[in-house]
Amino acid sequence: MIGLLLSSKINDIAPSGTLQMLDNAKRLEREGFEVTHLEVGDPDLKTPEEIINVAIEAMRQGFTHYTSSRGIYELREAIVEKKGGNLKSFLDPNKHVIVTPGAKFALFAALSAVINPGDKVLILTPSWVSYKAMIIANFGVPYEFDIDNHSFDDLEEFVKKIKPRAIIFNSPNNPTGRILTYQEINRLVDMALTEDIFLISDEIYDGIVFSDNFVSLSSFKDAFDYSVIINGFSKTYAMTGWRIGYAISNEEIINAMVKVQQYTSTCPVSFVQKAAAFALSDKRVGQKVEKMRLLYKERRDIFVKLLKEVPHIDFKFPEGTFYIFPNISYFINDDSNFALRFLKTKHVCVTPGNIFGTGGRGHIRFSLTVNKEKLVDSFNKFLQFIMEDI
């Protein structure tokens, strides 16, 4: 009965499929089983010690109070310097940047700033599960377009048909590891300028790239008035629990996002902002981040080599992130059932592909966030499962 009293928008939001799998895994662990976690996008590597020390010192010095809802100037300035791209020449830290408690909140605040109730928002899928829920929570109407199985000509026709208020895309992509090319983002920019559409570019994995193909939306000056660039520290710096992200956009959108932040979280954690500013500029941290990137690449290469030997398995070669997204529909089309059975029989937890939207069905996502030994062991269990248990 109480469900009838809840907000309709909340009733329309499905629980997180990733966290549901994690809950299933935790249940097995409480029963005494050892589970290998390949379901959540949380790096197994530690935050660089230098970053931790800066946060501790900031706390000791009393930097533990409210900051501006825009974030501290020192960090906003560092973001412009490090991430401004082709926009750097005219970006103003006081006008064009907001620091948020995680990139997820930056996305939510951006949607709050640009969409009206009933506005359509187009998600390029497969995509991170939170986009759809955030759109619904902001009274928008989510639409999906499977970018992996359709052309950009098809996308352009679809955009003209539905006339969305905004398009959300993620490059490098969770769950596939795909990187959108310069030409593809340029097509999105053309659509934005022609059809008056906001582009929300989630670039949280831009520090975990294994090719020269990555292009930020910041490369397109002409699109600045329509652009919201989202990023953060969780993945690149192994700082998922620190909850620190940011957005770069035009002054009007940033001011609107600041209002959202003023009446919700007030500001990001003060001493975490100090540590984040340091992370962007310190050479030792940069060297450790590069070692992390190379380690993820090594894991990617190991898993790709193993997976290529398995007949009837297709996947896109991950150009970034620490994910791989094989199609297992030859063996079983119900990816949720596959993931649950794999967990129960082999005690390896992966994420079913259907939660990543159109184009994700019939896939599973492996997070390559365990050491090489566990990764190879998990692959062997996966091989045994598809050969013997299905």
N, C-alpha and C positions, 0 to 999 in steps of 0.2 A: 504493500500500500504506500509506503513512504516514497517509493520510486516515482509515484504519480505527482509528488510534490516537488521533485527536483527539477532543475532547469532543463528544458527540452534539449538545449545545445549539449549539455553534459551527457544526457541519455543517448545522444547521437554519436558520441565519441567512444570508440572501442578501446579497451585496455591495450597497453603496449604489448605487442606480440613478443618482442625481445625479452621484456621483463617477465612475461608469463613463462617463457622457457626457462629463465633464470630461477623463477619460483619452483618450477618442476624439478630442476636440478638440485636446488637447496633441500627440497623434500627428500630426494634420494640420499643426499649427504647426511641428513639427520637420521636416516636409517642405517648409516654406517658405510655407504658406498663412496668410493673415491671417483669424483667426476672431473673430467677435463672440460674447462669452460672455453668454448669457441663461439659463444653466442653474443657476448656484449663487446662493444667497441671501446674497451678500456685497456690501454697499453699495460703490459706487464712490467715495463721498465720504470725505473724510479725517476722522479723529478730531480734534475741536476742539483747537487748539493749547494752550489753557489746561489741558486734562486731561493732555496730554503733559508740560507743564512741571511739573505737580505730581508726576508719577511720577518724572521726572528728579531733582527736588529731594529727594524722599524717598530715592532711591538715594544721592544725594550725602551725605545726612545719616546714612547707614548703616542705613536701614530696609530691610534686605535679608535678614532672618533669619525663622525660623519665627514664625507667629502662632498664636493659638488656633485649634483646628480648627473653631470656630464662626465664625471671622472676627473682625476687629478690632471692638471695641465701637463706635467712631466710625461705622463703616459700617452696622452693624446698627441703630444708633440712627437714622441718616439714612434707612434703608429703612423703618423704622416710621413716621417722620414723613412721608415722601413717598408711601409706597405702602400704608399701613395701612388706608386707607379707613374704613369703618364699624367696623373692628376696633380702630382706633388707641387708643381709650379704655382698653382692657385689654391691649394687646400689650406684652410685656416683651422688650426686645432680648436679655436674657440667657436667655430661655426659648423664644421663639417664632420665632426667625430663625436661619438658617444661611447663610453665604456660601460659595459653591462655585467651583471652577475651570470656569466656564461653566454656563449654564442646563441644558445637556445632562446634565452630571454631577448637577445637582440632581434632574432627572427620574429618572436611574438610581438615585440614592440613595433617592429617595422610594419607588420600586418595591421596592427591597431592603428597605425598612423596613416596608412594609404587606402584601406578598403572600407566601404560603407556596407551596412546590412544588405544582403542579397547580391553583392558583387561577386562575379565569378573570378576565381583564381586558378590558373593552370599550373599543374605540377608536371614537370618532365620526369617520367618514370622509366625504369625502377628508381625508387627514391626512398630516402629516410622516412621512417614511419610517422614522425612528429609533424610533418608539414600539413597533412590532411587534418589532423586534430586541431592544430593551431588555427587553420582557416575557419573551421566550424566554430571554434571557441570565440572567434572574432565576428561571428554571424555572416561569414562569407560562404560561398558555394564552391567546393573543390571540384575541379575537373582534372582528368589525367590524360596524358598522351605518352604512349610507349615509344620513346625515342630510339630504342635499340632495334625495333622491328619496323620502323617507318622512316620515310625520308623527310628532310626539312621542307620539301615541297608540300608533302602531306601536312606537316605541321603548320605551314603558312596558311593553307586552306582551312584547317581546323580553327586557327586563331581568327581568321576572318569570319568564320561561321559563328563562333560562340562569343566573340568580343570580350575577352577577359580584362579585368582591371589590372591584373599583375600576372607575371610568370615567375615561378620559382624553379631554379635549377642548381645543381650541385656538381661541381667539378674541381678536383677529382671526385668521382661519384661513389657514394655509399648506396648500394652494395657492390657495384660491379668493378670499381677501380677505373672506369672509363674517364678520359679527359676530353672535354669538348675542344675542338680545334679552333684556331683563329677564325676560319671561315664560318664555322657553325655559330660562334658567338656573334660574329658580324651579322649573320642572318637574323639573330635574335634582336640585335640592336636596330636593324632596319625595320623589323616588325614594331618595335617599341616606338620608334620615331614616326612611323607611318600611321599606326593605330592608336597612339597615346596610351601605351601600356608601361607600367612600372616593371623593371627587371630586378628581382631579388636574387643575388648571386651568393650562394653559400660556398665559401672557399676555405672551410675549416681544415681541409686536408692539403692545403697548398704547400706545406713543409714536408709532406711525405709523397714525393713525386720521383719517378724512376726514369723519366724521359725528358726531352727538351720541349715537349708539346704544350705544357701548361701555359694558359693565357688568362690573366685576370681581367675582369670587367673594367678594372681601372685603366686598361690599355685604350679604352674607347672614350676619348674626351667628349665627343658629340653626344654621348648618351648620359652624361653626368646628371642632368636634371631628372632623368628617369631611373637612375641607378641607386640601388642599396646594396652595398658590399658588406657581407657578414663574415666575420672571422673570430678567432679566439686562440687560446693557448692550450686547450685540453689535449689535443692529439699530438701536435708537433713537439710540445715541451713535456709531455706526459704529466699534465696538470689537470686531469679530469675533475678531481675533487676540490680544486681551488676555486672553481666557478668564476672564470674571468673571460669575457669576450668583448667584442666591439663592433660598431658599424660605421661605415663611411658613406655619406650621402650629402645631398644638397641641404642648405640651411633650413629650409621649410620642413623637410622630413625629419631632420635631426631635432629640431625644436619640438616637433610633435612627439617624437620618441622620448625626449627628455620629460615631457609632461606625463607620459605613461610611467616612466621610471620614478618620478617624484611621488606619484600616488600609489606605487606598489612596493618596490624594494628600496626606495629612497636613493641608494647609491650602491656600487659594488663595495666589497670589503676593502677597507682603507689600506691595510698593510699588504694585501695581495696585489693591489695596484702598484705599490712600490716595487714589489718583486717582479711584476710583469714588465714594467718599464726597464728594469735591469736586464731581464731576459732578452729583450729586443736588441740591446746594444752591446752586451758583453761578449767578447771574442771566445772566452773559454766555454760559455754556454753554447755559442754557435758551433764550436767544434764537437761538443757532446751531442748536440742535435743532429749533426751530420753523421756521427757514429750510429745513432738510433736509426736514421734513415737508411743507412747501408745495411743495418741488421734486418730491418723490415724487407729490404730488397732481397737479401739472402734467403729469408724465409719464403718470400714470394717465389723466388726461382726454384727452391727445393720443392715446394708444393705443386707448382706448375709442371715441373718435370715429372713428378709422380702421377699427377692427374692426367697428363697427356698419354700415359700408357694404358689408361682404362678405356676399353671400348664403350661406345654409345654415350660418352660424356662430352658435352660441349660447354664451352665457357668463353667469355671475353677475356683477353689477356689484360690483367690489371696493370695500368700505367701509373697508378698511384694508390694511396690508402694502404691499409693492412687487411683487406678483404679479398675473397675470391668467391665467385657466384656461379657454381656449376649447375647445369640443367640435368636433373635426375629423372625427368619424366619418362624416359625409356623404361625405367625400372618400376616406378610408381608415380602416378600423376598427382596424388594428394601429398603435397610437400609437408603439410602439418602432420599428417600421419607418419610420414617418413621420419621427420625430426623427433617425434615422440617415441617411436619404436627404436630409433637409433640410440636415443638417450637411455631407454629402459634396458635394452639388450647389451649395449657396448659402453654405456656410461660416458658418452661424449655428447656434449650439448652444443647444437648448432641452431641457427635461426631459419624457420621456414620462409620460403621466398614470397608467398602470397601477401605477406604483410607489407611488402615493399611496393605494392600497387600493380597496376597493369604492366605486364611484361615480366613480373616476378614469379608468377605461378609456375609450378613445376621445377623450381630452383631451390637450393638451400645456400645460406651464406656461412662461410667459414671465416671467423676472425683469427688472423694469424698472430695472436697475441700471447703465445706460449713459446717456450724454448724449442730448439730444433728437435730434441729427443722426443718431447711430448707431441710435437707436430707430426713427426714421422709415425709415431705410435698411433696417433689419432687417424692418420691416413690409412694405416694397415687395418685398423678396426673398421673404417669406412669401406674399404675394399672387401673385407670379409663379410660385412653386413650386406652389401649389394649382391655378392656372389652366392651367399649361403642362406641368409635370413629372410630375403624377400621372396 
